[in-house]
Amino acid sequence: MEIAPSIASTKVHSLLDEAYKKRVSDLTSSIKLTEEALLISKELDDKLCIGRSLSNLSLYHMIIGDFDLSINMANEAIENLEEVDDEKGIADAKYTIAGALYKTDDYNLGLTYLVDCLKTYKKLEDYHNQARVEKSMGTIYEFFGDVDSAIKIYESSIESGKKADDLNLQSNAFNPLSGIYLNQGQIKEAMDLIEKSIAYKEKTKDIRGLAFALYGRGKVYTETEEFDKAEADFLEAERIHEEMGEKLGLAMCLHKRGALYIKMDLLDKAENILVEALEYSNKRKIILIKFRANLLLHEIAKQRGNHELALKYLQQYIDEKESVINDRTAKVIESYDVINRMNRLEQDARIQKEKADIIEKKKIELDSFFYRISHDLKGPITSLMSLNYVAKLEVQDETALRFIDDYEKQANRLNNILDGLIKLTKMSFNEDSKQEIDFEKVVYDCIASYKFLSNFDSVEFKIDVDSSIKYEAEWALVNTIIQNLIENGIKYARLEDNKPTISISVKQDANGICIEAIDNGIGMDQETVDKIFSMFFRVNRTIDGTGLGLHILKRAVERLNGEVAVKSKLGEGTTFCVSLPK
């Protein structure tokens, strides 16, 4: 009986989740479970499941030191995940490739992959994986000798681990930080931190992580000359690493146990274990341990007076070190350039956001100011207009009446400006509920509302509205847009040698709503077009207006996340096109 695809897919993800949880205590089971998930995924021909299964499998092989196999699997995972555009899955596979690269000898390319991963994880606010990447980057910084950067990014990894609420992630960064403190002579700080790491590992039952923490404590015990405790920690860490298949961790322990025996003046024991570490690292391309083991073997040979052997080990150390330095120095600079570019981009983005926040705050403050002032002035203006009406009833002198008419025109203009400002600021402070818009009704109602304008009777209106449009928005904003488009066409109609027409169309396409207003009015030159949405800008000062209409229109369009475009030619007419997204 075949399993339904949806059930099988759910089983794949369940297997992957279980395998990932087991990785800290039973890598063999993690690999078996993931191989089972991969088999089901291939039967389903599900690219997402195949990609994620391969990505997780590559991670486990990277952990146990099968680096070539790990990289091949991760690249195959990326091919599948790119087909389904799984951004996080691609980053996970790249993280694994980075781990395989920097744990062998390609720190530069490993760092490049990590920087790429970090950008994705930051974008997704994935703190779990941010912590993992930052810890790995810290390891590379240490290799480069940039201790200050290493400390900063380890501390950042700890903070990311806290945000992810994951004790393991935090303690993973405790281990190398403790090592840095130890190298700086801060013995107590180093021991406190590594003991804290061990406590976290024991609490979470992270056996593999515990081995690295025991290794870290063994280094502190070596420094404090508590040799028996140091040896016990190294041996226990080796046992766990060997059981878990953790090749890098095992090589690190062998090297440090060799250093311990030199301190204990057990040169034969030290030589045997360091030769084992060297052979082990050569076989698995763990270059960091290779040249360090050579250096300690040089020291042993020198202490024994075997200058020929000492010279041989020293030459091997120099060759290994120089091959890394010569091949990587320029690339280290390139790597830091990649990081600096990323940091600059992030800094620029933060600055732009801060600027945008300041501008938005100032805009809100300005709107608030306009709103208060407009309402404060509305009362006195209404009183002046009332007094003007009374004066016209009482005054008989024709000269005085002409002055009163001029006064009335200016009072009306000021009142219109206040009405415009109130309408403008209401857009910022009012949150009208959305409703379905009947565009045809809105258009005809707006046309009817402008019958009082002097040019109205001369204008011919052509209306083309798609009645099937389904669109919800704040009615007041849509009404404001259409009202201002119609008012603008009427006011700036060209009456001489011309039949004024205004064509209003409202259509719907795949992107949203398109409102178009075309007139054959007086038109504008490009310099004027560039200014028309500015507050208080008036195209023609001989025509009554406040200079607020088109500014209000643009604000309403922006409030609906739309755009407005204008085409115009002086003496021929103007076309406004408003695009509103669905």
C-alpha positions as CSV (number, residue, x, y, z in Angstrom):
1,M,0.0,0.0,0.0
2,E,1.4,3.4,-1.0
3,I,1.7,6.2,1.4
4,A,-0.1,9.5,0.4
5,P,2.4,12.2,-0.7
6,S,1.3,14.6,2.0
7,I,1.7,12.0,4.7
8,A,5.1,10.9,3.4
9,S,6.3,14.5,3.3
10,T,5.2,15.0,6.9
11,K,7.1,11.8,7.8
12,V,10.2,13.2,6.1
13,H,10.1,16.4,8.1
14,S,9.4,14.4,11.3
15,L,12.5,12.2,10.7
16,L,14.7,15.2,9.9
17,D,13.6,17.0,13.2
18,E,14.2,13.8,15.2
19,A,17.7,13.4,13.6
20,Y,18.6,17.0,14.3
21,K,17.8,16.6,18.0
22,K,19.8,13.4,18.2
23,R,22.9,15.0,16.7
24,V,24.2,16.1,20.1
25,S,24.2,12.6,21.5
26,D,23.9,10.0,18.8
27,L,25.3,11.0,15.4
28,T,25.0,7.5,14.0
29,S,21.2,7.5,14.6
30,S,21.0,11.0,13.1
31,I,22.7,9.7,9.9
32,K,20.4,6.6,9.7
33,L,17.2,8.6,10.2
34,T,18.3,11.2,7.6
35,E,19.2,8.6,5.1
36,E,15.7,7.1,5.6
37,A,14.2,10.6,5.0
38,L,16.3,11.0,1.9
39,L,15.1,7.7,0.5
40,I,11.4,8.7,1.0
41,S,12.0,12.1,-0.5
42,K,13.5,10.6,-3.6
43,E,10.5,8.3,-4.0
44,L,8.3,11.3,-3.8
45,D,10.5,13.3,-6.1
46,D,10.0,16.2,-3.7
47,K,12.8,18.8,-4.3
48,L,12.3,20.5,-1.0
49,C,12.5,17.3,1.0
50,I,15.4,16.0,-1.0
51,G,17.3,19.2,-0.6
52,R,16.7,19.4,3.2
53,S,17.6,15.7,3.7
54,L,20.8,16.1,1.8
55,S,21.6,19.4,3.7
56,N,21.2,17.7,7.1
57,L,23.1,14.6,6.0
58,S,25.9,16.8,4.8
59,L,26.0,18.5,8.2
60,Y,26.4,15.2,10.0
61,H,29.2,14.1,7.7
62,M,30.9,17.4,8.2
63,I,30.7,16.9,12.0
64,I,32.4,13.5,11.8
65,G,35.0,14.8,9.4
66,D,33.9,13.3,6.0
67,F,34.6,16.7,4.5
68,D,34.6,15.9,0.7
69,L,31.4,13.8,1.0
70,S,29.8,16.6,3.1
71,I,30.6,19.3,0.5
72,N,29.3,17.2,-2.4
73,M,26.1,16.5,-0.6
74,A,25.6,20.2,0.4
75,N,26.1,21.3,-3.2
76,E,23.6,18.7,-4.4
77,A,21.2,20.0,-1.7
78,I,21.6,23.6,-2.9
79,E,20.7,22.5,-6.5
80,N,17.4,21.0,-5.3
81,L,16.6,23.9,-2.9
82,E,17.3,26.6,-5.5
83,E,14.6,25.0,-7.7
84,V,12.0,25.6,-4.9
85,D,13.5,28.9,-3.8
86,D,14.1,27.7,-0.2
87,E,16.3,30.6,1.1
88,K,16.8,29.3,4.6
89,G,17.6,25.7,3.3
90,I,20.2,27.1,0.9
91,A,21.8,29.0,3.7
92,D,21.9,25.9,5.9
93,A,23.7,23.9,3.2
94,K,26.2,26.8,2.7
95,Y,26.9,26.8,6.4
96,T,27.8,23.1,6.2
97,I,30.1,23.8,3.2
98,A,31.7,26.6,5.2
99,G,32.3,24.3,8.2
100,A,34.0,21.7,5.9
101,L,36.2,24.3,4.3
102,Y,37.5,26.1,7.4
103,K,38.0,22.8,9.3
104,T,40.4,21.7,6.6
105,D,42.5,24.5,5.1
106,D,40.3,26.9,3.2
107,Y,39.6,29.6,5.7
108,N,39.0,32.3,3.2
109,L,36.3,30.5,1.2
110,G,34.8,29.2,4.4
111,L,34.5,32.8,5.7
112,T,32.9,33.9,2.4
113,Y,30.2,31.3,2.8
114,L,29.6,32.2,6.4
115,V,29.2,35.9,5.6
116,D,26.6,34.9,2.9
117,C,24.8,32.7,5.4
118,L,24.8,35.4,8.1
119,K,23.1,37.9,5.8
120,T,20.3,35.4,5.1
121,Y,19.8,34.4,8.8
122,K,19.8,38.1,9.8
123,K,17.2,38.8,7.2
124,L,15.0,35.9,8.5
125,E,15.7,36.8,12.1
126,D,16.9,33.3,12.6
127,Y,18.8,33.7,15.9
128,H,19.5,29.9,16.2
129,N,21.6,29.8,13.0
130,Q,23.0,33.3,13.6
131,A,24.6,32.0,16.8
132,R,26.1,29.0,14.9
133,V,27.5,31.1,12.1
134,E,29.0,33.7,14.5
135,K,30.7,31.1,16.5
136,S,32.3,29.6,13.4
137,M,33.4,33.1,12.2
138,G,35.0,33.6,15.6
139,T,37.1,30.4,15.0
140,I,38.4,31.9,11.7
141,Y,39.2,35.2,13.3
142,E,41.2,33.4,15.9
143,F,43.2,31.7,13.2
144,F,43.8,35.0,11.5
145,G,45.1,36.3,14.8
146,D,42.4,38.9,15.2
147,V,41.5,38.2,18.8
148,D,39.5,41.4,19.3
149,S,37.2,40.6,16.5
150,A,37.0,37.0,17.7
151,I,35.9,38.1,21.2
152,K,33.3,40.4,19.8
153,I,31.7,37.8,17.5
154,Y,31.8,35.1,20.2
155,E,29.9,37.5,22.5
156,S,27.5,38.2,19.6
157,S,27.0,34.5,19.2
158,I,26.2,34.2,22.9
159,E,23.6,37.0,22.6
160,S,22.0,35.3,19.6
161,G,21.9,32.0,21.5
162,K,20.1,33.9,24.3
163,K,17.6,35.2,21.8
164,A,17.1,31.7,20.5
165,D,16.7,30.5,24.2
166,D,19.2,27.8,23.5
167,L,21.8,26.9,26.2
168,N,23.8,24.8,23.8
169,L,24.3,27.7,21.4
170,Q,25.5,29.9,24.3
171,S,27.9,27.3,25.7
172,N,29.3,26.6,22.2
173,A,30.8,30.1,22.3
174,F,31.8,29.8,25.9
175,N,34.5,27.2,25.0
176,P,36.6,29.3,22.6
177,L,36.1,32.4,24.7
178,S,37.5,30.5,27.7
179,G,40.5,29.6,25.5
180,I,41.1,33.3,24.7
181,Y,40.9,34.3,28.4
182,L,43.4,31.5,29.1
183,N,45.9,32.8,26.5
184,Q,45.5,36.3,28.0
185,G,46.4,35.0,31.5
186,Q,42.9,35.4,32.9
187,I,42.9,32.0,34.5
188,K,39.9,32.4,36.8
189,E,37.7,33.9,34.1
190,A,38.7,31.0,31.8
191,M,37.8,28.4,34.4
192,D,34.5,30.1,35.4
193,L,33.4,30.2,31.8
194,I,34.4,26.6,30.9
195,E,32.7,25.3,34.1
196,K,29.6,27.1,33.1
197,S,29.8,25.5,29.6
198,I,30.2,22.0,31.1
199,A,27.1,22.7,33.4
200,Y,25.0,23.7,30.4
201,K,26.2,20.7,28.3
202,E,25.3,18.3,31.2
203,K,21.9,20.0,31.6
204,T,21.0,19.7,28.0
205,K,22.7,16.3,27.5
206,D,24.8,17.6,24.7
207,I,27.4,14.8,24.8
208,R,29.3,15.9,21.7
209,G,29.4,19.5,23.0
210,L,30.5,18.2,26.5
211,A,33.6,16.7,24.9
212,F,34.7,20.1,23.6
213,A,34.0,21.7,27.0
214,L,36.0,19.0,28.8
215,Y,38.8,19.7,26.3
216,G,38.6,23.4,27.2
217,R,38.8,22.6,30.9
218,G,41.7,20.3,30.3
219,K,43.7,23.3,28.8
220,V,43.0,25.3,32.0
221,Y,44.1,22.5,34.2
222,T,47.3,22.2,32.1
223,E,48.0,25.8,32.7
224,T,47.4,25.6,36.5
225,E,49.6,22.4,36.5
226,E,46.8,20.2,37.8
227,F,48.1,17.5,35.4
228,D,46.0,14.5,36.5
229,K,42.8,16.5,36.1
230,A,43.9,17.7,32.7
231,E,44.8,14.2,31.5
232,A,41.4,12.9,32.8
233,D,39.5,15.6,30.9
234,F,41.5,15.1,27.6
235,L,41.0,11.3,27.8
236,E,37.3,11.6,28.4
237,A,36.9,14.1,25.6
238,E,38.8,11.7,23.3
239,R,36.6,8.8,24.2
240,I,33.5,10.8,23.4
241,H,34.9,12.2,20.2
242,E,35.9,8.7,19.0
243,E,32.5,7.3,20.0
244,M,30.7,10.2,18.2
245,G,33.0,10.1,15.1
246,E,34.1,13.7,15.7
247,K,37.5,13.7,13.9
248,L,38.5,17.4,14.4
249,G,37.7,17.2,18.1
250,L,39.8,14.0,18.5
251,A,42.8,15.6,16.7
252,M,42.6,18.6,19.0
253,C,42.6,16.4,22.1
254,L,45.5,14.3,20.9
255,H,47.5,17.5,20.2
256,K,46.8,19.0,23.6
257,R,47.5,15.8,25.4
258,G,50.9,15.8,23.7
259,A,51.5,19.3,25.0
260,L,50.4,18.2,28.5
261,Y,53.0,15.3,28.5
262,I,55.7,17.7,27.5
263,K,54.9,19.8,30.5
264,M,54.9,16.7,32.7
265,D,58.3,15.8,31.2
266,L,57.0,12.6,29.7
267,L,58.7,13.0,26.4
268,D,58.2,9.4,25.1
269,K,54.5,9.6,25.8
270,A,54.3,13.0,24.3
271,E,56.1,11.9,21.1
272,N,53.9,8.9,20.6
273,I,50.7,10.8,21.0
274,L,51.9,13.7,18.8
275,V,53.0,11.4,16.0
276,E,49.5,9.8,16.2
277,A,48.0,13.3,16.0
278,L,50.2,14.2,13.0
279,E,49.3,11.1,11.1
280,Y,45.6,11.5,11.9
281,S,45.6,15.1,10.8
282,N,47.6,14.4,7.6
283,K,45.0,11.7,6.6
284,R,42.1,14.1,7.2
285,K,43.7,17.3,6.0
286,I,43.3,19.0,9.4
287,I,46.1,21.6,8.7
288,L,45.7,23.5,12.0
289,I,46.7,20.4,14.0
290,K,49.3,19.3,11.5
291,F,51.7,22.3,11.9
292,R,51.0,22.6,15.7
293,A,52.0,18.9,16.1
294,N,55.1,19.4,14.1
295,L,56.1,22.4,16.3
296,L,55.7,20.3,19.5
297,L,57.6,17.4,18.0
298,H,60.4,19.8,17.1
299,E,60.5,20.9,20.7
300,I,60.8,17.3,21.9
301,A,63.6,16.5,19.5
302,K,65.5,19.7,20.5
303,Q,65.2,18.7,24.2
304,R,66.7,15.3,23.5
305,G,69.5,16.9,21.5
306,N,68.4,15.3,18.2
307,H,69.1,18.4,16.1
308,E,68.6,16.7,12.8
309,L,65.1,15.5,13.7
310,A,64.4,18.8,15.4
311,L,65.3,20.6,12.1
312,K,63.1,18.2,10.1
313,Y,60.0,18.9,12.3
314,L,60.8,22.6,12.3
315,Q,61.0,22.6,8.5
316,Q,57.7,20.8,8.2
317,Y,56.1,23.3,10.6
318,I,57.5,26.2,8.6
319,D,56.4,24.7,5.3
320,E,52.9,24.0,6.6
321,K,52.6,27.5,8.1
322,E,54.1,29.3,5.1
323,S,51.8,27.4,2.7
324,V,48.8,28.7,4.7
325,I,50.2,32.2,5.1
326,N,51.4,32.6,1.5
327,D,48.2,31.2,0.0
328,R,45.8,32.9,2.4
329,T,47.2,36.3,3.4
330,A,45.8,38.1,0.4
331,K,42.6,36.1,0.7
332,V,42.3,37.1,4.4
333,I,42.3,40.7,3.2
334,E,39.6,39.8,0.7
335,S,37.6,38.1,3.3
336,Y,37.7,41.1,5.6
337,D,36.7,43.2,2.6
338,V,33.6,41.0,2.2
339,I,32.8,41.5,5.9
340,N,33.4,45.2,5.8
341,R,31.2,45.6,2.7
342,M,28.4,43.7,4.6
343,N,28.9,45.8,7.7
344,R,28.9,49.0,5.6
345,L,25.7,47.9,3.8
346,E,24.1,47.1,7.2
347,Q,25.3,50.4,8.6
348,D,23.9,52.3,5.6
349,A,20.6,50.5,6.0
350,R,20.5,51.5,9.7
351,I,21.3,55.1,8.9
352,Q,18.6,55.2,6.1
353,K,16.1,53.7,8.5
354,E,17.0,56.3,11.2
355,K,16.7,59.1,8.7
356,A,13.3,57.7,7.5
357,D,12.2,57.5,11.2
358,I,13.2,61.0,11.8
359,I,11.5,62.3,8.7
360,E,8.3,60.4,9.6
361,K,8.4,61.8,13.1
362,K,8.9,65.3,11.8
363,K,6.0,64.8,9.3
364,I,3.7,63.6,12.1
365,E,4.7,66.6,14.2
366,L,4.1,68.9,11.2
367,D,0.7,67.3,10.5
368,S,-0.1,67.7,14.2
369,F,0.9,71.4,14.1
370,F,-1.2,72.0,10.9
371,Y,-4.2,70.2,12.5
372,R,-4.1,72.3,15.7
373,I,-3.5,75.6,13.9
374,S,-6.1,75.0,11.2
375,H,-8.8,74.2,13.8
376,D,-7.6,77.2,16.0
377,L,-7.9,79.5,13.0
378,K,-11.2,78.0,11.7
379,G,-13.3,79.8,14.4
380,P,-11.9,83.3,13.8
381,I,-12.2,82.9,10.0
382,T,-15.8,81.8,10.3
383,S,-16.5,84.8,12.5
384,L,-14.8,87.2,10.0
385,M,-16.9,85.7,7.2
386,S,-20.1,86.1,9.2
387,L,-19.1,89.8,9.9
388,N,-18.5,90.2,6.2
389,Y,-22.0,88.9,5.5
390,V,-23.6,91.3,8.0
391,A,-21.5,94.2,6.7
392,K,-22.8,93.6,3.1
393,L,-26.4,93.9,4.5
394,E,-25.7,97.1,6.3
395,V,-23.3,99.0,4.0
396,Q,-24.8,100.9,1.0
397,D,-21.7,102.8,-0.3
398,E,-20.5,101.2,-3.6
399,T,-16.8,101.9,-2.9
400,A,-17.1,100.3,0.5
401,L,-18.9,97.3,-1.0
402,R,-16.1,96.8,-3.5
403,F,-13.6,96.7,-0.6
404,I,-15.9,94.3,1.3
405,D,-16.1,92.0,-1.8
406,D,-12.3,92.0,-2.0
407,Y,-12.1,91.2,1.7
408,E,-14.7,88.4,1.2
409,K,-12.6,86.8,-1.6
410,Q,-9.4,86.7,0.6
411,A,-11.4,85.4,3.6
412,N,-12.9,82.6,1.4
413,R,-9.4,81.8,0.1
414,L,-8.0,81.6,3.6
415,N,-11.0,79.4,4.6
416,N,-10.3,77.1,1.6
417,I,-6.7,76.8,2.6
418,L,-7.7,75.8,6.2
419,D,-10.2,73.3,4.8
420,G,-7.4,71.8,2.7
421,L,-5.0,71.6,5.6
422,I,-7.6,69.9,7.8
423,K,-8.3,67.4,5.0
424,L,-4.6,66.8,4.6
425,T,-3.9,66.2,8.3
426,K,-7.0,64.0,8.7
427,M,-5.2,61.5,6.5
428,S,-2.5,61.1,9.1
429,F,-4.7,61.0,12.2
430,N,-7.9,59.3,11.0
431,E,-8.0,55.5,10.4
432,D,-11.2,55.0,8.4
433,S,-12.4,51.4,8.1
434,K,-12.1,49.8,4.6
435,Q,-15.1,49.3,2.5
436,E,-15.8,48.2,-1.1
437,I,-15.5,51.1,-3.4
438,D,-18.2,51.8,-6.1
439,F,-15.9,53.7,-8.5
440,E,-18.7,54.7,-10.8
441,K,-20.7,56.3,-8.1
442,V,-17.7,58.0,-6.7
443,V,-16.8,59.5,-10.1
444,Y,-20.3,60.8,-10.8
445,D,-20.7,62.2,-7.3
446,C,-17.4,64.0,-7.5
447,I,-18.4,65.5,-10.9
448,A,-21.7,66.7,-9.4
449,S,-20.0,68.3,-6.5
450,Y,-18.2,70.8,-8.8
451,K,-21.2,72.2,-10.6
452,F,-20.4,75.6,-8.9
453,L,-17.1,76.0,-10.7
454,S,-17.2,78.6,-13.5
455,N,-15.9,76.3,-16.2
456,F,-18.1,73.4,-15.3
457,D,-20.9,73.9,-18.0
458,S,-18.3,74.1,-20.8
459,V,-16.6,70.8,-20.0
460,E,-17.6,67.5,-21.6
461,F,-17.1,64.4,-19.3
462,K,-16.3,61.0,-20.7
463,I,-16.6,58.2,-18.1
464,D,-15.3,54.6,-18.5
465,V,-15.5,52.6,-15.3
466,D,-15.2,48.8,-15.1
467,S,-18.2,47.9,-13.0
468,S,-16.8,44.4,-12.2
469,I,-14.0,45.9,-10.1
470,K,-13.8,44.5,-6.5
471,Y,-11.6,46.8,-4.4
472,E,-11.6,47.7,-0.7
473,A,-10.0,50.8,0.7
474,E,-10.7,53.8,2.9
475,W,-13.5,55.5,1.0
476,A,-12.4,59.1,1.9
477,L,-8.9,58.5,0.4
478,V,-10.3,57.2,-2.9
479,N,-12.9,60.0,-3.0
480,T,-10.1,62.6,-2.4
481,I,-8.0,61.3,-5.3
482,I,-10.9,61.3,-7.8
483,Q,-12.2,64.6,-6.6
484,N,-8.9,66.4,-7.0
485,L,-8.3,64.9,-10.5
486,I,-11.7,66.2,-11.6
487,E,-11.3,69.6,-9.9
488,N,-7.9,70.1,-11.5
489,G,-9.3,69.3,-15.0
490,I,-12.2,71.7,-14.6
491,K,-10.1,74.6,-13.2
492,Y,-7.4,74.4,-15.9
493,A,-9.7,73.8,-18.9
494,R,-8.7,75.5,-22.1
495,L,-11.9,77.3,-23.4
496,E,-10.6,79.2,-26.5
497,D,-10.6,77.3,-29.8
498,N,-11.3,74.1,-28.0
499,K,-14.1,71.9,-26.6
500,P,-12.9,71.1,-23.0
501,T,-13.1,67.4,-22.3
502,I,-12.1,65.3,-19.3
503,S,-11.9,61.6,-19.7
504,I,-12.0,59.5,-16.5
505,S,-11.3,55.8,-16.6
506,V,-11.0,53.2,-13.9
507,K,-9.7,49.8,-14.9
508,Q,-8.4,46.7,-13.1
509,D,-5.3,44.7,-14.2
510,A,-3.1,42.0,-12.7
511,N,-1.2,44.6,-10.6
512,G,-4.2,46.5,-9.2
513,I,-6.4,49.5,-10.0
514,C,-5.5,52.1,-12.6
515,I,-7.3,55.5,-12.4
516,E,-6.7,57.8,-15.4
517,A,-7.7,61.4,-15.9
518,I,-7.0,62.9,-19.4
519,D,-7.8,66.5,-20.2
520,N,-7.1,68.8,-23.2
521,G,-6.6,71.8,-20.9
522,I,-3.9,74.4,-20.7
523,G,-1.2,71.8,-19.9
524,M,2.3,72.3,-18.3
525,D,5.9,72.3,-19.2
526,Q,8.2,69.7,-17.6
527,E,9.6,72.2,-15.0
528,T,6.1,72.8,-13.8
529,V,5.2,69.1,-13.8
530,D,8.1,68.5,-11.4
531,K,6.7,70.9,-8.9
532,I,2.9,70.3,-8.9
533,F,2.8,68.0,-5.9
534,S,4.6,70.5,-3.7
535,M,2.6,72.0,-0.9
536,F,1.1,75.5,-1.9
537,F,2.4,75.3,-5.5
538,R,0.0,76.8,-7.9
539,V,0.3,76.2,-11.7
540,N,-1.5,79.5,-12.7
541,R,-1.9,82.3,-10.2
542,T,-4.7,83.8,-12.2
543,I,-6.9,80.8,-11.4
544,D,-8.4,80.5,-7.9
545,G,-6.8,77.8,-5.8
546,T,-4.9,77.0,-2.6
547,G,-2.0,75.0,-4.0
548,L,-3.0,72.1,-1.8
549,G,-5.2,69.9,-4.1
550,L,-2.5,67.9,-5.9
551,H,-0.4,67.7,-2.7
552,I,-3.4,66.2,-0.9
553,L,-4.0,63.8,-3.9
554,K,-0.4,62.5,-3.7
555,R,-0.6,62.0,0.1
556,A,-3.8,60.0,-0.4
557,V,-2.2,57.9,-3.1
558,E,0.8,57.2,-0.8
559,R,-1.5,56.3,2.1
560,L,-3.0,53.6,-0.2
561,N,0.6,52.5,-1.1
562,G,0.0,53.6,-4.7
563,E,1.8,55.8,-7.2
564,V,0.8,58.7,-9.4
565,A,2.4,59.6,-12.7
566,V,1.9,62.8,-14.8
567,K,2.4,63.5,-18.5
568,S,1.7,67.0,-19.8
569,K,2.4,69.3,-22.7
570,L,1.9,73.0,-22.6
571,G,-1.1,74.1,-24.6
572,E,-2.3,70.5,-25.3
573,G,-3.4,68.9,-22.0
574,T,-2.5,66.7,-19.1
575,T,-2.8,63.0,-18.2
576,F,-2.8,61.8,-14.6
577,C,-2.4,58.0,-14.0
578,V,-2.9,56.7,-10.4
579,S,-2.0,53.1,-9.7
580,L,-3.3,51.5,-6.6
581,P,-2.1,48.0,-5.6
582,K,-4.6,45.2,-4.8
